[in-house]
Amino acid sequence: MKYSEITIRFCGIAGDGIVASGKILAGACAKIGLHVMVNNIYSAEIRGLGKSSATIRFSTSKLYSMGDGLDLLVGMVSKESIIDLRDVKERGNVIYDTSTIGDVVEEDSLVSHITPEIQGHGLPITKLANEASGTNQGKNLVAMGAICYFYSLPPEMFVDQIKGLFTRKGERIVEINIKAFHLGYEYFKENYPLNNQFEIDKRSKPRKLTSGNDAIAKGAIDCGLKFFAGYPITPATKIMEIAAKELPKLGGWTLQMEDEIAAIGAVLGAWFAGKRAMTATSGPGLSLMSEMINLSVMTEIPTVIVNVQRGGPSTGLPTKVEQGDLNIALYGGAGDSPRVVMAPTDTEECYSGIQLAFDIAEKYQTPVIFLSDLFLGQRTETVTIKENIDRDRCTRKKPTAEQLKNFLRYQITDDGVSPLIVPGEPGAVYSTTGLEHSAKGNPNYESDVHSMMTAKRFRKFDSMVADLPTADIIGDETAEIGIAGWGSTIGSILEGMEIAKKQGVKTKLIKSIMIHPQHEDSFRKFFDSCKKIIIPEMNYQGQYAALLKSRYGIKPIEIHIPAVNPVSPLKIAQKIMETNSELSQ
């Protein structure tokens, strides 16, 4: 059988090398020019407790999501893999460990749950790992060798990846892992006739793998990030790790603070001193930052906050995806507290979008909350990012010589933006306070002053729209079914639309990195052209749908998925088909 696209899942427990398996397979496939996407799901515990899996999808065509169904399931731990059988496609394949069959009761045995629609392939994973290393270490490499043979993939690419991943652990570890790989390869070669072949275009060039978190960190550094303060939290910590490694090379600083409140306080201080600064957190941390975000609004000090969403509320599900933080990003503050909210839809937008976030924050002196999520932040995929490196860029509105004679930090202006000067520069004498204040910055509690200043702070949002990207319309412009989505859900929507298209159903999608503010005219025009509007999102309340309903008066069909895994394209396609049937009646 020839394949142009395959989805494989490794399943085991923490400590089984599941994530390493994904890295090796993804790296090998990217090296031969395939499009790759990897999603790791793991427990909140560090080792030995809870299930861990790595799903790798690779194709000769561009990928937008993890798709639906598995072509191959590799069960490293029998009991933990049983539930994943439901994801295996009809006529799909399962590799199971024959070494441990006698060690578990039948109900916990993976092989006893394999149905006739699925093809099972026994492999003595544990036995071969012991042959290679004298321990159970290397089971994942045994399975990797079997996969390499099973799909006729070039083994030398896998060996290169193994060397690259394990060289830092010493030559002996590299040799053991390569031996384990070859044992798995040879076992399948001897026991299973080759009848699968993946179509590889030998003209394809190697592709680069990156993640959303990587792209955010690189984009921020490339546009002049000088200071990062944060507190470790899954799934955002990688951004701080990159900043800690790279910023000192460029004369910048990274501080790990005692908590999220201190982190955003330090970021505000850095901006106040004239340095581009950022923090990164997840839902619980964003909750703690709410009052400091309010301070950013009142003092009109720029701030950039990356929030990589995970399952909530409270500590919630640290290692699972959800889009549940939209409401707190939009409304999490006392009083009338406007802020910019952005949500990148793919890895490329993580890079370009964070640069826009810095430019908008600095020019309009406002907090910008950049809403990624665990799936987008941590998934690894092949992308081509157009770099834009300008580490000295500045969009700050500086005062004229005339304005410096009587400097008014909070001068009332038509666009809502006042001149901003860094303390210590000549003429930079003003007060900054979280209290309501006069144009000079002195505390003032008069109602007319509060009204003027509130209007000024909101007026910026009308002014900035001209600097924001317009929404993208994708699909058939004559379609009567429209879809509105946000964040990483866009990838599943695009593939769901393609499934529906093959069934003869036309659809169109409006997507924008901007949640607030938006180019409202383009959204209204789009909604007016639709007879039915579908809004899928990964939260229970339908937070984006609620925003669009209040803003545009639409009555959408809502798909609320309090997710643990990324949204299924097939689920979206099914809703499209149902909606089309309703229109046809």
TAWO-V985904 format. One record per pair of residues at least 24 apart in sequence whose ideal C-beta (glycine too) atoms are under 6 Angstrom apart, sorted by the first residue. I is the first residue (numbers start at 1). J is the second residue. Records with the same first field share a line. If there is no record, write none. Layout:
BEGIN
I = J / J
END
This chain:
BEGIN
1 = 196
2 = 197 / 199
3 = 198
4 = 60 / 199
5 = 59
6 = 58 / 71
7 = 57 / 67 / 70 / 71
8 = 56 / 72
9 = 53 / 55 / 70 / 73
10 = 54 / 74
11 = 53 / 75 / 80 / 81 / 84
12 = 52 / 76 / 77
13 = 52 / 77 / 80
14 = 43 / 47 / 48 / 50 / 52
15 = 47 / 48
16 = 76
17 = 140
18 = 52 / 54
19 = 54
21 = 54 / 140
22 = 54 / 56
24 = 144 / 161
25 = 56
26 = 56 / 209 / 380
27 = 161
28 = 157 / 158 / 161
29 = 58
30 = 207 / 209 / 382
31 = 157 / 206
32 = 157 / 200
33 = 204 / 205
34 = 58
35 = 59 / 62 / 63 / 382
36 = 382
37 = 63 / 381
38 = 380
39 = 66 / 379
42 = 319
44 = 318 / 319
51 = 80
64 = 491 / 494 / 495
65 = 491 / 492 / 495 / 569
66 = 566
68 = 568 / 569 / 570
74 = 143
75 = 110
76 = 139
78 = 104 / 109 / 110
79 = 108
81 = 110
82 = 110 / 113
85 = 113
88 = 118
90 = 117
92 = 118
93 = 119
94 = 118 / 120
95 = 121 / 123
97 = 125 / 126
98 = 122 / 124
99 = 124 / 126 / 127
100 = 126
128 = 183
129 = 180
132 = 176 / 179 / 180 / 183
133 = 176
138 = 176 / 177 / 180
141 = 177 / 180 / 181
142 = 180 / 183 / 184
144 = 181
145 = 181 / 182 / 184 / 185
146 = 184 / 188
148 = 185
149 = 185 / 188 / 189
150 = 188 / 196
151 = 196 / 198
152 = 197
207 = 382
209 = 380 / 382
210 = 383
211 = 378 / 380
212 = 347 / 350 / 372 / 376 / 377
213 = 238 / 239 / 377
215 = 347 / 350 / 351
216 = 306 / 350 / 354
217 = 242 / 243
219 = 351 / 354 / 355
220 = 278 / 354
221 = 246
222 = 389
223 = 355 / 358 / 393
224 = 276 / 391 / 393
225 = 276 / 278
226 = 252 / 275 / 276
227 = 253 / 270 / 275 / 277
228 = 254 / 278
229 = 255 / 257 / 263 / 266 / 267 / 279
230 = 263 / 279 / 280
231 = 257 / 259 / 260 / 263
233 = 281 / 282 / 285
234 = 318
235 = 308 / 310 / 374 / 377 / 378
236 = 280 / 281 / 282 / 308
239 = 280
260 = 285 / 288 / 289
261 = 288
264 = 289 / 292
265 = 292
268 = 301
271 = 301 / 302
272 = 301
274 = 422
276 = 358
278 = 304
279 = 305
280 = 306
281 = 307
282 = 308 / 310
283 = 312 / 325
290 = 332 / 333
293 = 333 / 367
294 = 333 / 334 / 337
295 = 434
296 = 367
297 = 337
298 = 434
299 = 432
300 = 365
302 = 361 / 362 / 365
303 = 367
304 = 357 / 358 / 361 / 368
305 = 369
306 = 370
307 = 369 / 371
308 = 372 / 377
309 = 373
310 = 374
320 = 564
321 = 373 / 374 / 375 / 563
322 = 538 / 563
323 = 373 / 487 / 537 / 538 / 539
324 = 539
326 = 543
327 = 543
329 = 369 / 371
336 = 454
338 = 458 / 461
339 = 367
340 = 366 / 368
341 = 369 / 515 / 516
342 = 370 / 513
343 = 371 / 486 / 487 / 515
344 = 513
345 = 490 / 511
347 = 383
348 = 383 / 385
349 = 513
351 = 385
353 = 513
359 = 395
362 = 395 / 396
363 = 395
364 = 417 / 460 / 464
373 = 487 / 488
375 = 488 / 566
376 = 488
396 = 420
408 = 439 / 440
409 = 441
410 = 439 / 441
411 = 439
412 = 456
415 = 463
416 = 456 / 459 / 460 / 463
417 = 460
461 = 517
465 = 517
468 = 514
470 = 519 / 522
471 = 510 / 512 / 522
472 = 511
473 = 510
474 = 509
475 = 507 / 508 / 509
476 = 506 / 508
479 = 506 / 507 / 508
480 = 531
481 = 507 / 532 / 579
482 = 508 / 530 / 533
483 = 509 / 534
484 = 510 / 535
486 = 544
489 = 536 / 537 / 567
492 = 567 / 569 / 572
493 = 572
495 = 569
496 = 569 / 572 / 573
499 = 573
500 = 573 / 576
505 = 576 / 580
507 = 576
524 = 552
527 = 552 / 554
532 = 579
534 = 575
536 = 572
538 = 563
END
